[in-house]
Amino acid sequence: MLETLTLGRILVFAPDLDLATRFYGDILGLRLVAKHDRLMRFAGDRFEIDIFQCERASQVGDYSNEAGVSVSFTVPDLEAAMQTLREAGVDVLHEVPNTATDGTRYAAFADPFGTVFELIEVSTGSAECAR
């Protein structure tokens, strides 16, 4: 068995680093903390995302029915966050928030390169899980 795991950096692959800067920096509001030839690092609240340059974008597909990973970001107001993303031209994959079996409300969105993320609304009952 592995020792206690903690979350390291989130790795994302993107073919266009300029577009990635606009998306992750300007739209998601993450802070650019490092930039190299084919790598950028953004920081959020207690997390970092490394963006590596790749050759081509992927397809969103049927993300919840296909094997894969989706990182979720917590927000205090899910509908407001969804609206902000839509106004910025982001592909929000849910028309209205979904509710998980534990009562957590969530909605998925994709970056310009086909990587799917989720927003989850922090409430009194779910705040402990978001830590």
C-alpha positions as CSV (number, residue, x, y, z in Angstrom):
1,M,0.0,0.0,0.0
2,L,1.2,3.5,-0.7
3,E,1.9,5.9,2.1
4,T,-0.6,8.8,2.7
5,L,-1.2,10.5,-0.6
6,T,-1.8,14.2,-1.0
7,L,-2.8,16.0,-4.1
8,G,0.1,17.4,-6.0
9,R,-0.2,19.5,-9.1
10,I,-3.0,19.1,-11.6
11,L,-1.6,18.5,-15.1
12,V,-3.4,19.7,-18.2
13,F,-2.3,19.4,-21.8
14,A,-3.1,22.2,-24.3
15,P,-1.9,22.8,-27.8
16,D,-2.1,26.7,-27.6
17,L,-0.5,28.3,-24.6
18,D,-1.7,31.7,-25.4
19,L,-5.3,30.5,-25.5
20,A,-4.6,28.6,-22.3
21,T,-3.3,31.8,-20.6
22,R,-6.6,33.6,-21.5
23,F,-8.7,30.7,-20.3
24,Y,-7.0,29.7,-17.1
25,G,-5.8,33.2,-16.2
26,D,-8.5,35.6,-17.5
27,I,-11.6,33.5,-17.4
28,L,-10.9,31.2,-14.4
29,G,-9.0,33.8,-12.5
30,L,-5.9,31.7,-11.7
31,R,-2.6,33.4,-11.2
32,L,0.3,32.7,-13.6
33,V,3.3,31.9,-11.5
34,A,5.7,30.4,-14.0
35,K,6.1,30.4,-17.7
36,H,8.7,28.3,-19.7
37,D,9.0,27.3,-23.3
38,R,6.3,24.6,-23.3
39,L,5.0,24.8,-19.7
40,M,3.0,27.3,-17.6
41,R,2.0,27.0,-14.0
42,F,-1.1,28.6,-12.6
43,A,-2.0,28.9,-8.9
44,G,-5.4,29.0,-7.3
45,D,-6.4,28.8,-3.6
46,R,-4.3,25.8,-2.3
47,F,-3.7,24.2,-5.7
48,E,-1.5,24.5,-8.8
49,I,-2.2,23.6,-12.4
50,D,0.6,22.9,-14.8
51,I,-0.2,23.4,-18.5
52,F,2.0,21.5,-20.8
53,Q,2.0,22.2,-24.5
54,C,0.9,19.3,-26.7
55,E,0.2,18.7,-30.3
56,R,-3.6,18.7,-30.6
57,A,-6.8,19.2,-28.6
58,S,-9.1,16.3,-27.5
59,Q,-12.8,15.8,-27.8
60,V,-15.1,16.3,-24.8
61,G,-17.1,13.1,-25.6
62,D,-19.5,11.6,-23.1
63,Y,-17.3,12.4,-20.1
64,S,-19.5,11.0,-17.3
65,N,-19.9,7.6,-19.1
66,E,-16.3,7.1,-20.3
67,A,-13.4,6.3,-18.1
68,G,-11.3,9.3,-17.2
69,V,-10.7,11.9,-14.5
70,S,-12.4,15.2,-13.8
71,V,-11.1,17.8,-11.3
72,S,-13.7,19.9,-9.5
73,F,-13.5,23.4,-8.3
74,T,-15.6,24.7,-5.4
75,V,-17.7,27.8,-5.8
76,P,-20.2,29.5,-3.4
77,D,-22.9,30.1,-6.0
78,L,-23.1,27.5,-8.8
79,E,-25.6,29.3,-11.0
80,A,-23.6,32.6,-10.9
81,A,-20.4,30.7,-11.8
82,M,-22.1,28.9,-14.7
83,Q,-23.5,32.2,-16.0
84,T,-20.0,33.8,-15.8
85,L,-18.5,31.0,-17.7
86,R,-21.2,31.1,-20.4
87,E,-20.8,34.9,-20.8
88,A,-17.1,34.3,-21.4
89,G,-17.9,31.7,-24.1
90,V,-17.0,28.6,-22.1
91,D,-18.7,25.3,-23.1
92,V,-20.8,24.6,-20.0
93,L,-22.0,21.0,-20.4
94,H,-25.1,21.2,-18.1
95,E,-28.0,23.5,-18.8
96,V,-28.9,23.4,-15.1
97,P,-27.0,22.1,-12.1
98,N,-27.1,18.4,-11.3
99,T,-27.5,17.1,-7.8
100,A,-25.4,14.1,-6.7
101,T,-26.7,11.4,-4.4
102,D,-25.1,13.1,-1.4
103,G,-26.9,16.4,-2.2
104,T,-23.8,18.1,-3.8
105,R,-24.8,20.4,-6.7
106,Y,-22.5,20.4,-9.6
107,A,-22.0,21.3,-13.3
108,A,-19.4,20.4,-15.8
109,F,-17.5,22.7,-18.2
110,A,-14.7,22.2,-20.7
111,D,-11.6,24.2,-21.5
112,P,-11.0,25.2,-25.2
113,F,-9.0,22.0,-25.6
114,G,-11.6,19.4,-24.5
115,T,-10.5,18.9,-20.9
116,V,-13.6,18.6,-18.6
117,F,-13.8,20.1,-15.1
118,E,-16.6,20.4,-12.7
119,L,-17.9,23.2,-10.4
120,I,-19.3,22.1,-7.1
121,E,-21.3,24.3,-4.9
122,V,-20.0,24.5,-1.3
123,S,-22.8,24.3,1.2
124,T,-22.8,23.7,5.0
125,G,-23.3,20.0,4.4
126,S,-20.6,19.6,1.7
127,A,-18.0,22.1,3.0
128,E,-16.1,19.4,4.9
129,C,-15.8,17.2,1.8
130,A,-14.3,20.1,-0.2
131,R,-11.3,20.4,2.1
